[in-house]
Amino acid sequence: MGVHADGAFPLLSLLLKDNNPDVRMTAAWSLAMIRPGAEDTFAALLACLRDSDSYVRLSAAMALGTLRLPQEKVLQALLPSLDDPDPYVRLSSAMAIEMLSPDPQRLLDTLVPLMRDENLYVRMGAVMVLGRMGERAETALPELIGVIREDLDLHARMSGVSALRAIRPPRDRDVPKLAAEIREGDLVRRLAAIVSLNIAGSNSAGAAGDLLTAMEDKEEIVRIAAAFALGNMGAAGRRAVPRLMEWLRDNSPHIRMSAAGTLGMLKAVEAAPLLEKAESSDPDPDVRLSSALSLQLIRPRGEESLPGLLSSLNNPHPEVRGSAAMALGGVDGWSELAVSQLIDTLNDEYPYVRIGAAGALARIGPKARTAVPQLLMSLKDKDPHVRLYSLVALEAIRPKRVK
């Protein structure tokens, strides 16, 4: 309700002393949404940064980053949290501080160690923030390349590739030169050339051909990056569909997962039977999930499907609820109407359904801002995939920095 709930502000302030940390966490975020420019909100959130529960501190840090107050004042309040004993709080503080555009060195000193954290979601979040810093994160490139090359999780490695593109934006849009880099450069140059070629070559057949060549690179991460670049090229990228369909039988789950995801990006209807098989029987849960999400992209839903999808969120079968949740994120122009129902779905008893809801909220983006409190709570979900998609959704929802 935002400012329209101002009358509830005093009662919500009292809830900051509730015995249940989830109540305190949600109350803190609600105060920021109701009075984003008020001194009493700032004072309440500042107190929450010292809460005994790490998730209350995490919520307070992210909420502080959204306040409409002088940046320097908020920045000084957040800086001590970069030294919080909990890595989630350090990450959330870095995400909030990055929006205030301070000198980058203090942020980098916090983010670089987080990229080596044992927790995947902390590592991914740190990489995401580096990407948002852009060229200011240039000195962190060696550590970022370590993530791209060595991290055991494909999500973290691909986040690193995306961050590399932001930190090293293309300066040369000469397609032949970029193609030569793909063939002859070191790992950093090959990856940078792939993401640059996708921009420089637009949807050209020549650029697609060079990326098809990169799909046979000796480095798995280069092959995967090339596939995703082709997935962004529309009709020109469809030349990769036969090879991607072969990848669905590859021994590497990372290759199979990227194949499933890219086939969905290309809306490759001919791959639907293979994706259905992968969704039901692939031994890797990430491949199954990627296949399910891609099937939703291949079978787009129009506005007329909204009532039926909303109704399906109450279906007794979890697979129906999960598919409906995933599909709601792609109903153009109307998906924001489903936010409140998707928030409720984040509490579903089945992980597959909760994953679908978080993924849909990520696709809806900033219009799903009211989902932030529940997504913060989902960072504690017992299922690792739910935690991952919740982190991705939080990153997609939060406002982008104005340069």
The 8 nearest C-alpha neighbors of each residue, nearest first, counted from 0:
[[1, 3, 4, 2, 33, 32, 369, 5],
 [0, 2, 33, 32, 3, 4, 5, 34],
 [3, 1, 33, 4, 5, 34, 0, 32],
 [2, 4, 1, 0, 5, 33, 6, 7],
 [5, 3, 2, 6, 7, 0, 1, 33],
 [4, 6, 8, 7, 2, 3, 33, 34],
 [5, 7, 4, 8, 9, 3, 10, 2],
 [8, 6, 5, 10, 4, 9, 11, 12],
 [7, 9, 11, 5, 10, 6, 12, 30],
 [10, 8, 12, 11, 7, 13, 6, 5],
 [9, 11, 13, 12, 7, 8, 14, 6],
 [10, 12, 14, 8, 13, 9, 26, 7],
 [11, 13, 9, 10, 14, 15, 8, 26],
 [14, 12, 10, 11, 15, 16, 9, 17],
 [15, 13, 17, 11, 16, 12, 23, 26],
 [14, 16, 23, 13, 12, 17, 26, 27],
 [15, 17, 14, 13, 18, 23, 12, 19],
 [18, 16, 14, 19, 15, 23, 22, 20],
 [17, 19, 20, 16, 23, 22, 14, 15],
 [18, 20, 22, 17, 21, 23, 16, 24],
 [21, 19, 23, 22, 24, 18, 55, 52],
 [22, 20, 24, 23, 19, 25, 376, 55],
 [21, 23, 25, 20, 19, 24, 26, 17],
 [24, 22, 15, 20, 26, 21, 25, 14],
 [23, 25, 55, 21, 27, 22, 26, 58],
 [26, 24, 22, 28, 27, 372, 23, 29],
 [25, 27, 29, 23, 28, 24, 11, 22],
 [28, 26, 24, 30, 25, 29, 23, 59],
 [27, 29, 31, 25, 30, 26, 62, 32],
 [28, 30, 26, 32, 31, 27, 25, 33],
 [31, 29, 33, 27, 32, 28, 34, 40],
 [32, 30, 35, 28, 29, 34, 33, 62],
 [31, 33, 29, 1, 30, 35, 34, 28],
 [32, 34, 1, 2, 30, 31, 5, 35],
 [35, 33, 37, 31, 36, 32, 30, 2],
 [36, 34, 66, 31, 67, 32, 37, 33],
 [35, 37, 67, 34, 68, 66, 38, 40],
 [38, 36, 40, 39, 34, 35, 41, 68],
 [37, 39, 41, 40, 42, 36, 68, 43],
 [38, 40, 42, 41, 37, 43, 34, 44],
 [41, 39, 43, 37, 38, 42, 30, 44],
 [40, 42, 38, 44, 39, 43, 45, 37],
 [41, 43, 39, 45, 40, 44, 38, 46],
 [44, 42, 40, 46, 45, 41, 39, 47],
 [45, 43, 47, 41, 46, 59, 42, 40],
 [44, 46, 42, 48, 47, 43, 41, 76],
 [45, 47, 43, 44, 48, 49, 42, 50],
 [48, 46, 44, 50, 49, 45, 56, 59],
 [49, 47, 56, 45, 46, 50, 59, 44],
 [48, 50, 47, 46, 51, 56, 45, 52],
 [51, 49, 47, 52, 48, 56, 55, 46],
 [50, 52, 53, 49, 55, 56, 47, 48],
 [53, 51, 50, 55, 54, 20, 56, 49],
 [52, 54, 56, 55, 57, 51, 88, 85],
 [55, 53, 57, 56, 52, 58, 24, 88],
 [54, 56, 24, 58, 57, 53, 52, 59],
 [57, 55, 48, 53, 59, 54, 58, 47],
 [56, 58, 88, 54, 60, 55, 59, 91],
 [59, 57, 55, 61, 60, 56, 24, 62],
 [58, 60, 62, 56, 44, 57, 61, 47],
 [61, 59, 63, 92, 57, 58, 62, 56],
 [60, 62, 64, 58, 95, 63, 59, 91],
 [61, 63, 59, 64, 65, 60, 28, 58],
 [64, 62, 60, 65, 66, 61, 59, 73],
 [63, 65, 95, 61, 62, 66, 96, 60],
 [64, 66, 62, 63, 67, 61, 35, 31],
 [67, 65, 35, 63, 68, 64, 36, 31],
 [68, 66, 36, 35, 65, 69, 37, 70],
 [67, 69, 66, 36, 70, 73, 72, 37],
 [70, 68, 72, 71, 73, 67, 66, 74],
 [71, 69, 73, 72, 74, 99, 68, 67],
 [70, 72, 74, 73, 69, 75, 99, 68],
 [71, 73, 70, 75, 74, 69, 76, 68],
 [74, 72, 76, 70, 71, 75, 77, 69],
 [73, 75, 71, 77, 76, 72, 70, 78],
 [74, 76, 72, 78, 77, 73, 71, 79],
 [75, 77, 73, 74, 78, 72, 79, 45],
 [78, 76, 74, 80, 75, 79, 92, 73],
 [77, 79, 80, 75, 81, 76, 74, 92],
 [80, 78, 81, 77, 82, 76, 83, 75],
 [81, 79, 83, 82, 78, 77, 89, 92],
 [80, 82, 89, 79, 78, 83, 92, 109],
 [81, 83, 80, 79, 84, 89, 109, 78],
 [82, 84, 80, 85, 81, 89, 88, 86],
 [85, 83, 82, 86, 89, 88, 80, 81],
 [84, 86, 88, 83, 87, 89, 53, 82],
 [87, 85, 89, 88, 90, 84, 121, 113],
 [88, 86, 90, 89, 85, 91, 121, 57],
 [89, 87, 57, 91, 90, 86, 85, 92],
 [90, 88, 81, 86, 92, 87, 91, 83],
 [89, 91, 93, 87, 88, 92, 86, 94],
 [92, 90, 94, 88, 93, 89, 57, 61],
 [91, 93, 95, 89, 60, 94, 90, 88],
 [92, 94, 96, 90, 91, 95, 97, 89],
 [95, 93, 91, 97, 92, 96, 128, 90],
 [94, 96, 64, 92, 93, 61, 97, 98],
 [95, 97, 93, 99, 98, 94, 92, 74],
 [98, 96, 99, 100, 94, 95, 93, 132],
 [97, 99, 96, 400, 100, 95, 94, 64],
 [98, 100, 96, 97, 101, 70, 74, 95],
 [101, 99, 97, 98, 102, 96, 103, 400],
 [102, 100, 99, 103, 97, 96, 74, 98],
 [101, 103, 104, 100, 105, 106, 135, 97],
 [104, 102, 106, 105, 101, 107, 135, 136],
 [103, 105, 107, 106, 102, 108, 136, 101],
 [106, 104, 108, 107, 103, 109, 102, 101],
 [107, 105, 109, 103, 104, 108, 110, 93],
 [106, 108, 110, 104, 109, 105, 111, 103],
 [107, 109, 105, 106, 110, 111, 104, 112],
 [110, 108, 107, 106, 111, 112, 81, 105],
 [109, 111, 107, 113, 125, 112, 108, 106],
 [110, 112, 114, 113, 107, 109, 108, 142],
 [113, 111, 114, 115, 110, 109, 116, 108],
 [114, 112, 116, 110, 115, 111, 122, 125],
 [113, 115, 122, 111, 112, 116, 125, 110],
 [116, 114, 113, 112, 122, 117, 111, 146],
 [115, 117, 113, 118, 114, 122, 121, 112],
 [116, 118, 119, 115, 122, 121, 113, 114],
 [117, 119, 116, 121, 120, 122, 115, 86],
 [120, 118, 122, 121, 123, 117, 116, 155],
 [119, 121, 123, 122, 118, 387, 124, 390],
 [120, 122, 124, 118, 119, 123, 125, 87],
 [123, 121, 114, 119, 125, 120, 124, 113],
 [124, 122, 120, 126, 155, 125, 121, 119],
 [123, 125, 127, 121, 126, 122, 120, 128],
 [126, 124, 128, 122, 110, 123, 127, 114],
 [125, 127, 129, 123, 124, 128, 159, 130],
 [128, 126, 124, 130, 129, 125, 123, 131],
 [127, 129, 131, 125, 130, 126, 94, 124],
 [130, 128, 132, 126, 131, 127, 136, 125],
 [129, 131, 162, 127, 128, 133, 132, 165],
 [130, 132, 128, 133, 129, 127, 165, 162],
 [133, 131, 129, 130, 135, 136, 128, 134],
 [134, 132, 166, 165, 131, 130, 135, 136],
 [133, 135, 166, 136, 137, 132, 167, 165],
 [134, 136, 133, 132, 137, 103, 166, 138],
 [137, 135, 134, 139, 138, 132, 133, 129],
 [136, 138, 134, 139, 140, 135, 166, 167],
 [139, 137, 140, 136, 141, 135, 107, 142],
 [138, 140, 137, 136, 142, 141, 143, 111],
 [139, 141, 143, 142, 138, 137, 144, 136],
 [142, 140, 144, 143, 139, 145, 138, 137],
 [143, 141, 145, 144, 140, 139, 146, 111],
 [144, 142, 140, 146, 145, 141, 159, 139],
 [145, 143, 147, 141, 146, 142, 140, 148],
 [144, 146, 142, 148, 143, 147, 149, 141],
 [145, 147, 150, 143, 144, 149, 148, 156],
 [148, 146, 156, 144, 159, 145, 149, 143],
 [147, 149, 145, 146, 144, 150, 156, 220],
 [148, 150, 146, 145, 147, 151, 156, 144],
 [151, 149, 146, 152, 156, 148, 147, 155],
 [150, 152, 149, 153, 156, 155, 146, 148],
 [151, 153, 150, 154, 155, 156, 119, 253],
 [152, 154, 156, 155, 157, 253, 151, 150],
 [155, 153, 157, 156, 152, 158, 123, 159],
 [154, 156, 158, 123, 153, 152, 157, 159],
 [155, 157, 147, 153, 159, 158, 154, 146],
 [158, 156, 160, 159, 154, 155, 153, 161],
 [159, 157, 155, 161, 156, 160, 154, 162],
 [158, 160, 162, 156, 157, 161, 147, 126],
 [159, 161, 157, 163, 162, 158, 164, 156],
 [162, 160, 158, 164, 163, 159, 157, 165],
 [161, 163, 130, 159, 165, 164, 160, 166],
 [164, 162, 160, 166, 161, 165, 167, 159],
 [163, 165, 161, 167, 162, 168, 166, 194],
 [166, 164, 133, 162, 163, 168, 130, 167],
 [167, 165, 133, 134, 163, 164, 168, 137],
 [166, 168, 164, 165, 163, 169, 134, 191],
 [167, 169, 164, 165, 166, 170, 195, 134],
 [170, 168, 195, 171, 167, 172, 191, 164],
 [171, 169, 168, 172, 167, 195, 173, 199],
 [170, 172, 173, 169, 177, 176, 195, 199],
 [171, 173, 199, 174, 170, 169, 195, 196],
 [172, 174, 176, 171, 175, 177, 199, 200],
 [173, 175, 177, 176, 172, 178, 200, 196],
 [176, 174, 178, 177, 173, 179, 206, 180],
 [177, 175, 179, 178, 173, 174, 180, 171],
 [176, 178, 180, 174, 192, 179, 175, 196],
 [177, 179, 175, 181, 180, 176, 209, 174],
 [178, 180, 176, 182, 177, 181, 183, 175],
 [181, 179, 184, 177, 183, 178, 182, 189],
 [182, 180, 189, 178, 179, 183, 192, 184],
 [181, 183, 179, 180, 184, 178, 189, 213],
 [182, 184, 180, 181, 179, 185, 189, 188],
 [185, 183, 180, 188, 189, 181, 182, 186],
 [184, 186, 188, 187, 189, 183, 180, 181],
 [185, 187, 189, 188, 190, 184, 221, 218],
 [188, 186, 190, 189, 185, 191, 144, 184],
 [189, 187, 191, 184, 185, 190, 186, 192],
 [188, 190, 181, 192, 186, 184, 187, 191],
 [189, 191, 193, 187, 192, 188, 186, 221],
 [192, 190, 188, 194, 193, 189, 195, 187],
 [193, 191, 195, 189, 177, 190, 194, 196],
 [194, 192, 190, 196, 195, 191, 225, 189],
 [193, 195, 197, 191, 196, 192, 164, 190],
 [196, 194, 192, 198, 169, 197, 193, 199],
 [197, 195, 199, 193, 198, 200, 194, 192],
 [196, 198, 194, 195, 200, 201, 199, 228],
 [199, 197, 195, 196, 201, 200, 194, 172],
 [200, 198, 196, 172, 201, 197, 195, 174],
 [199, 201, 206, 196, 203, 197, 198, 202],
 [200, 202, 198, 199, 203, 197, 232, 206],
 [201, 203, 232, 235, 200, 204, 233, 206],
 [204, 202, 205, 206, 200, 201, 207, 235],
 [203, 205, 207, 206, 235, 208, 202, 236],
 [206, 204, 208, 203, 207, 209, 200, 174],
 [205, 207, 200, 209, 208, 203, 204, 210],
 [208, 206, 204, 210, 205, 209, 236, 211],
 [207, 209, 211, 205, 206, 210, 204, 212],
 [210, 208, 212, 206, 211, 207, 178, 213],
 [209, 211, 213, 207, 212, 208, 225, 206],
 [212, 210, 208, 214, 213, 209, 207, 239],
 [211, 213, 209, 210, 214, 215, 208, 216],
 [212, 214, 210, 216, 215, 211, 222, 225],
 [213, 215, 222, 211, 212, 216, 225, 226],
 [214, 216, 213, 212, 222, 217, 211, 218],
 [217, 215, 213, 218, 222, 214, 221, 219],
 [216, 218, 219, 215, 222, 221, 213, 220],
 [219, 217, 221, 216, 220, 222, 186, 215],
 [218, 220, 222, 221, 223, 217, 216, 254],
 [219, 221, 223, 222, 218, 224, 148, 147],
 [222, 220, 224, 218, 223, 219, 225, 190],
 [221, 223, 214, 219, 225, 220, 224, 216],
 [222, 224, 220, 226, 221, 225, 257, 219],
 [225, 223, 221, 227, 226, 222, 220, 228],
 [226, 224, 228, 222, 210, 223, 227, 214],
 [225, 227, 223, 229, 228, 224, 230, 222],
 [226, 228, 230, 224, 229, 225, 261, 223],
 [229, 227, 225, 231, 230, 226, 197, 224],
 [230, 228, 236, 226, 232, 231, 227, 225],
 [229, 231, 227, 261, 228, 264, 265, 232],
 [230, 232, 229, 228, 233, 227, 264, 236],
 [233, 231, 236, 202, 229, 230, 235, 234],
 [232, 234, 236, 235, 231, 265, 230, 237],
 [233, 235, 237, 236, 232, 202, 265, 238],
 [236, 234, 202, 237, 233, 232, 204, 207],
 [237, 235, 229, 232, 238, 234, 233, 230],
 [236, 238, 239, 240, 234, 235, 265, 233],
 [239, 237, 236, 240, 235, 241, 207, 211],
 [238, 240, 237, 242, 241, 236, 243, 211],
 [239, 241, 243, 237, 242, 238, 244, 262],
 [242, 240, 244, 243, 239, 245, 238, 237],
 [243, 241, 245, 244, 239, 240, 246, 238],
 [244, 242, 246, 240, 258, 245, 241, 239],
 [243, 245, 241, 246, 242, 247, 240, 270],
 [244, 246, 242, 243, 247, 248, 241, 249],
 [245, 247, 243, 249, 248, 244, 255, 258],
 [246, 248, 255, 245, 244, 249, 258, 243],
 [247, 249, 246, 245, 250, 255, 244, 251],
 [250, 248, 246, 251, 247, 255, 254, 245],
 [249, 251, 252, 248, 255, 254, 246, 247],
 [250, 252, 254, 253, 249, 255, 248, 256],
 [253, 251, 255, 254, 256, 250, 283, 286],
 [254, 252, 256, 251, 255, 153, 257, 286],
 [253, 255, 257, 251, 252, 256, 258, 246],
 [256, 254, 247, 252, 258, 253, 257, 246],
 [255, 257, 286, 253, 259, 258, 254, 252],
 [258, 256, 260, 254, 259, 255, 261, 253],
 [259, 257, 255, 243, 261, 256, 260, 246],
 [258, 260, 290, 256, 262, 257, 261, 289],
 [261, 259, 257, 263, 258, 262, 289, 293],
 [260, 262, 264, 230, 263, 258, 259, 227],
 [263, 261, 265, 259, 267, 264, 260, 266],
 [262, 264, 293, 266, 261, 260, 265, 296],
 [265, 263, 261, 230, 262, 266, 260, 231],
 [264, 266, 262, 267, 263, 230, 233, 261],
 [267, 265, 297, 263, 264, 268, 262, 296],
 [266, 268, 265, 262, 269, 270, 263, 297],
 [267, 269, 270, 271, 266, 297, 298, 262],
 [268, 270, 267, 271, 272, 273, 240, 266],
 [269, 271, 268, 273, 267, 272, 274, 244],
 [270, 272, 274, 268, 273, 269, 275, 294],
 [273, 271, 275, 274, 270, 276, 269, 268],
 [274, 272, 276, 275, 270, 271, 277, 244],
 [273, 275, 277, 271, 290, 276, 272, 278],
 [276, 274, 278, 272, 273, 277, 271, 279],
 [275, 277, 273, 274, 279, 278, 280, 272],
 [278, 276, 281, 274, 280, 275, 279, 287],
 [279, 277, 287, 275, 290, 276, 291, 274],
 [278, 280, 276, 277, 275, 281, 287, 274],
 [279, 281, 277, 276, 278, 282, 287, 275],
 [280, 282, 277, 283, 287, 279, 278, 286],
 [283, 281, 280, 284, 287, 286, 277, 252],
 [282, 284, 286, 281, 285, 287, 252, 280],
 [285, 283, 287, 286, 288, 282, 281, 289],
 [286, 284, 288, 287, 283, 289, 256, 252],
 [287, 285, 256, 289, 283, 284, 288, 290],
 [286, 288, 278, 284, 290, 285, 289, 277],
 [287, 289, 291, 285, 290, 286, 284, 292],
 [290, 288, 286, 292, 291, 260, 287, 259],
 [289, 291, 293, 259, 287, 278, 274, 288],
 [290, 292, 288, 294, 293, 289, 278, 287],
 [293, 291, 289, 295, 294, 290, 288, 296],
 [294, 292, 263, 296, 290, 295, 291, 260],
 [293, 295, 297, 291, 296, 292, 290, 298],
 [294, 296, 293, 298, 292, 297, 326, 299],
 [297, 295, 293, 294, 298, 299, 263, 266],
 [296, 298, 266, 294, 295, 263, 299, 268],
 [297, 299, 295, 296, 294, 300, 266, 268],
 [300, 298, 296, 297, 295, 301, 329, 326],
 [299, 301, 330, 304, 298, 302, 329, 326],
 [302, 300, 303, 304, 330, 299, 331, 305],
 [303, 301, 304, 305, 330, 333, 300, 331],
 [302, 304, 301, 305, 306, 300, 307, 330],
 [303, 305, 302, 307, 301, 306, 300, 308],
 [304, 306, 308, 307, 302, 303, 309, 330],
 [307, 305, 309, 308, 304, 310, 303, 302],
 [306, 308, 310, 304, 309, 305, 311, 303],
 [307, 309, 311, 305, 323, 310, 306, 304],
 [310, 308, 306, 311, 312, 307, 305, 337],
 [309, 311, 307, 308, 312, 313, 306, 314],
 [312, 310, 314, 308, 313, 309, 320, 323],
 [311, 313, 320, 310, 309, 314, 323, 308],
 [314, 312, 311, 310, 315, 320, 309, 316],
 [313, 315, 311, 316, 312, 320, 319, 310],
 [316, 314, 313, 317, 320, 319, 311, 312],
 [317, 315, 314, 319, 318, 320, 313, 321],
 [318, 316, 320, 319, 321, 315, 352, 349],
 [317, 319, 321, 320, 316, 322, 352, 351],
 [318, 320, 322, 317, 321, 316, 323, 314],
 [321, 319, 312, 317, 323, 318, 322, 311],
 [322, 320, 352, 318, 324, 355, 323, 319],
 [321, 323, 325, 319, 324, 320, 326, 318],
 [322, 324, 326, 320, 308, 321, 325, 311],
 [323, 325, 356, 355, 321, 327, 322, 326],
 [326, 324, 355, 359, 322, 323, 327, 328],
 [325, 327, 323, 328, 324, 329, 295, 322],
 [328, 326, 324, 329, 330, 325, 334, 359],
 [327, 329, 359, 362, 326, 363, 334, 325],
 [328, 330, 327, 326, 331, 334, 362, 300],
 [331, 329, 334, 327, 301, 333, 300, 328],
 [332, 330, 333, 329, 334, 302, 301, 328],
 [333, 331, 334, 330, 335, 302, 336, 329],
 [332, 334, 335, 331, 336, 330, 302, 337],
 [333, 335, 330, 336, 337, 328, 327, 332],
 [336, 334, 337, 338, 333, 366, 367, 363],
 [337, 335, 334, 333, 338, 339, 340, 332],
 [336, 338, 335, 334, 340, 339, 341, 327],
 [339, 337, 341, 335, 340, 336, 367, 342],
 [338, 340, 342, 341, 337, 343, 336, 370],
 [341, 339, 343, 342, 337, 338, 344, 309],
 [340, 342, 344, 338, 343, 356, 339, 337],
 [343, 341, 339, 345, 340, 344, 370, 338],
 [342, 344, 340, 341, 345, 346, 339, 347],
 [343, 345, 341, 346, 347, 342, 356, 353],
 [344, 346, 353, 342, 343, 347, 356, 341],
 [345, 347, 344, 343, 348, 353, 342, 349],
 [348, 346, 344, 349, 345, 353, 352, 350],
 [347, 349, 346, 350, 352, 353, 345, 317],
 [348, 350, 347, 352, 351, 353, 317, 346],
 [351, 349, 353, 352, 354, 382, 348, 385],
 [352, 350, 354, 349, 353, 321, 355, 318],
 [351, 353, 321, 355, 354, 350, 349, 320],
 [354, 352, 345, 350, 356, 355, 351, 347],
 [355, 353, 385, 351, 357, 352, 356, 358],
 [356, 354, 325, 352, 324, 358, 321, 353],
 [355, 357, 324, 353, 359, 341, 354, 358],
 [358, 356, 360, 354, 389, 359, 355, 388],
 [359, 357, 361, 355, 356, 360, 388, 354],
 [358, 360, 328, 325, 356, 362, 361, 357],
 [361, 359, 363, 357, 362, 358, 392, 367],
 [360, 362, 392, 358, 364, 359, 363, 395],
 [361, 363, 359, 364, 328, 360, 358, 329],
 [364, 362, 360, 361, 328, 367, 366, 359],
 [363, 365, 396, 395, 361, 362, 366, 367],
 [366, 364, 396, 367, 368, 397, 398, 363],
 [365, 367, 364, 368, 335, 363, 396, 369],
 [366, 368, 365, 369, 370, 364, 338, 363],
 [369, 367, 370, 365, 366, 371, 396, 397],
 [368, 370, 367, 371, 372, 338, 339, 366],
 [371, 369, 368, 373, 367, 372, 342, 374],
 [370, 372, 374, 373, 369, 368, 375, 393],
 [373, 371, 375, 374, 25, 370, 376, 28],
 [372, 374, 376, 375, 371, 370, 377, 342],
 [375, 373, 377, 371, 376, 372, 389, 370],
 [376, 374, 372, 377, 373, 378, 371, 58],
 [375, 377, 373, 374, 378, 379, 372, 21],
 [378, 376, 374, 380, 379, 375, 386, 389],
 [377, 379, 386, 376, 375, 380, 389, 374],
 [378, 380, 377, 376, 381, 386, 375, 382],
 [381, 379, 377, 382, 378, 386, 385, 383],
 [380, 382, 379, 383, 386, 385, 377, 378],
 [381, 383, 380, 385, 384, 350, 386, 379],
 [384, 382, 386, 385, 387, 381, 380, 388],
 [385, 383, 387, 386, 382, 388, 354, 350],
 [386, 384, 354, 388, 387, 382, 383, 389],
 [387, 385, 378, 383, 389, 384, 388, 380],
 [386, 388, 384, 390, 389, 385, 120, 383],
 [389, 387, 391, 385, 390, 357, 386, 358],
 [388, 390, 392, 386, 387, 391, 357, 374],
 [389, 391, 393, 387, 388, 392, 386, 394],
 [390, 392, 388, 394, 389, 393, 395, 387],
 [393, 391, 361, 389, 395, 394, 390, 360],
 [394, 392, 390, 396, 395, 391, 397, 389],
 [393, 395, 391, 392, 396, 397, 390, 127],
 [396, 394, 392, 364, 393, 361, 397, 391],
 [397, 395, 365, 364, 393, 394, 368, 392],
 [396, 398, 394, 395, 365, 393, 399, 368],
 [399, 397, 396, 365, 400, 395, 65, 98],
 [400, 398, 401, 397, 98, 131, 396, 395],
 [399, 401, 98, 402, 398, 99, 131, 100],
 [402, 400, 399, 98, 398, 100, 99, 131],
 [401, 400, 399, 100, 98, 132, 99, 133]]
